[in-house]
Amino acid sequence: MSEENVRERFEMIYSKTYDYIYKYLIIKADSRETAEDILQSVYLRLYKHMLAGEKILDPKHYLLRSAKHGLTDHFRAKRITDSIDDGIEIIDEKALDSLENDDGFTYEEILQCLKESDEVTYRIFLLHFGHDYTIEKTAKTLGLAESTVKSKMYRALKKLRKQMKEGERYAVFGRNKEI
């Protein structure tokens, strides 16, 4: 197969499998950057194998298997603990600054409260508030129904409001009045 044919076939495979593999990695990886790094290396490995003339009968299966191995290698090298907080970066620095400069609670305090909830709720908050995903996109990314995402998010917000009531401080989610 010529290099031109390999490139065309690769582009076809890439366009058909990218969303599926990316969704898998974004759910399983500890950060978006990690997911994107693994995704890039997975597709590069596929392209090199195709250039070498190897036959790949089921590219989607091959890519998913490579993604799983990439995640395993990443976590093995990192030797993570049970915490999913490591490696999370805050995308909107202005929002964090406004939270910390207000007499409200810091981002870290809010994350600490969210850690007490289940991992799915934590990931919902991470995607929705940290990565600016819509509720619909968050639901699709996590493979959940929109109603599930909404209910988990609103229950967690209600729980956060309750937990954030401390003395004379203003809570992040209720700034209009002193609690």
Protein Blocks (a to p, Z undefined) as FASTA:
>chain_A
ZZklmmmmmmmmmmmmmmmmmmmmmmmmmbfklmmmmmmmmmmmmmmmmmnopacfblml
mmmmmmmmmmmmmmmmnopafbfkgopacfblmlmmmmmmpmcdcfklmmmmmmmmcfkl
mmmmmmmmmnopafklmmmmnopafklmmmmmmmmmmmmmmmmpgcjbccfklmmbcZZ
